[in-house]
Amino acid sequence: MFAPKNILVPTDFSVYADNALKQAIDIAKQ
């Protein structure tokens, strides 16, 4: 499986961006 070294998560500080950040954190923990 592809293991990224960096994950860039742009944000506009909305609820949707917060959810995307949480998902990116989960991916990074794998």
Order of alpha helices (4+ residues) and beta strands (2+ residues): alpha
